[in-house]
Amino acid sequence: MTTHTPRIFSGVKPSGGLTLGNYLGAIKRFVDMQGPQFETIYCVVDLHAITVWQDPAELTDATREVAAGYLAAGIDPSQSILFNQSQVSAHAELAWLFNCVARVGWMNRMTQFKDKAGKNAEKVSLGLYAYPSLMAADILLYHATHVPVGEDQKQHVELTRDIASKFNHDFKAEDFFPMPEPIIEGPATRVMNLRDGSKKMSKSGESDMERINMTDTADTIAKKFKKAKTDPEPLPETLDGLKDRPEARNLVDIYAGLSEVTPEQVIAEFAGAGWGKFKPALADLAVAKLGPISEEMARLMNDKGEIDRILGEGADKADAIAQPILDRAYDITGFLRSRKR
């Protein structure tokens, strides 16, 4: 049996600006996973962004902004590979192989497509329908063994495992592609909307008051938390008391994520407190944690050449891992490859 190197792959889509949800749900977790336990590969998934229309100039800027967010939050290019997806063409090539392995019925079961397409499913791009196949290629192109995701992305990792299993079986390739494991942990892996606790915090929400942007000023952060929707009740004595209070639970989870404690510890500290006490404390914590990151992002965005250099060097490192795996997948598939490189 093949033993695969413990390796993490994950990415953030450059569409709109980075939010607190991107930070707590993804980037902060990516930073925490750097170290000797895993090889870490982190990506700005710009090929995924164009499943819906993107203005070309805005896509370029958004790609750099996500990269700046990674770097400002603590991703170290000497420890992790950091690149943007479109610079490694093997992602798109392996995705086509997987388009021919995956079944239409599998895609029809993907809940995120139904959520995003809504009633206009006939009018959205083919890419939006097929993008879970590209996501599988992103992961398996590096023989990644672990994928940090939010609960809402777990289905995509399960599909990735199905595709890997079918490829290995159909081509009698044993365990060429590994079975990646989702890593779902932490108190704020899914940060919710500040005005509606039933919806995920999104870059594309109707109101800017729904989200905390990574570039928001201290005053704006404080204002948004002050106006965040809650309920009349104070914080309960136990976490169970937040069961049917989604907005309250969201704010407690955000506090826990920023302070790196459990929601139970937050409740223990603030039990019985009203929102007049908790919201200012949360705002102060958010400003303290996010302020240095937004300042470093601004500095990096003023040095676009440095961002581009880091992404280019990262793409070279990623390609060095990806290309031999793609070549082997082509050989396994039976493609005639006589061209000399």
C-alpha positions, 0 to 999 in steps of 0.5 A: 500500500502506498504511503502518502506524505501528510499534506494539506491543500486548501484555498480561498476564492478571490471574488469581492473582498476578504471578510472575517468569515474568510479569516476565522473560517479559513486563513487563520486555520491555515496559519495554525497548521503550518509546521512539521506535522504537514506539508502545507499548500495554500492557493488563491483559487482564481479559476473557481472565481470565474464560474460567475462573471468577474471584471478582469481588472477586479479579478487581478486586484482581488487575487493580490488582495487574498494573497496579501491577506494570507501573508498578513495573517501569517502564512510564511512562503518559506514554510508553505507553498502559496500561489494562485491556481491559474499559474499551474495549468495542471489544475485545469488538465486534471479537472478534465480527466475528473469531469470524465470520471465523475457522474452527472448524478453526483453533481446533481446532488451537490447542495451548493450548486442548488443554493448558488444557481437557485431558480436560474440553473439553466442560465448559469455557467457550465463551470459553476455546475462542474466546479466540484470536479475542479475542486477535486483536482485541486486537492488530488493534484498534490496527493493532499491527505487533509483538507481544512474546510467548513462544515458546508464544504464537507460534501465537496471533500466526500465527492473528491474521495468518490472521484479518487476511488472511482479513478483508482478502481476504473484504471486499476491504479490501486491507491494512486490517489489518496482518500483525503480527510476533511478537517472541520474544527474550531469555534468559528469555522462558519461565521454567520451574517451579522444581520441574519444568523441563519445565513453565512457571512458573505462578500456578496451580501446586500449590505456592508453591515452584514459582514466585517471586512478585513480592510475595515477601520477600527471605527467601522468594526466597532459600529458594525458589532454595535449594530449587529442583530441580537435578541433581548436576552442576556448571555446564558449560564451555559452554551445550551442556552444559545440553542435557538439564538443564532445571532447570539451564538454567532457573536459568541463563536466569533469572540471564541475564534478571535480569542482562541478559546472555546465558546464554553469559556466565553459563556463562563466569562460573560454569563448573565452579561447584556449586549451593552457589555459584550458587544464593546468587548467583542469590538475591542477584541476584533480591532486588536486582532484584525488591526495589524493584519489590515495594516500589513495588507495595506502595506503589501497592496502597495508593493504589488511586485512583491506579491506577484514575486511570491505567487510566481515562486509559489507556483513554480514550487506547486508545479514541481509537485503537481506535474509528475502526478498529472503525468502519471495520471495521464499514463494511467489513463492511457494517453499517448505522450511522445512529445519531448519537453 
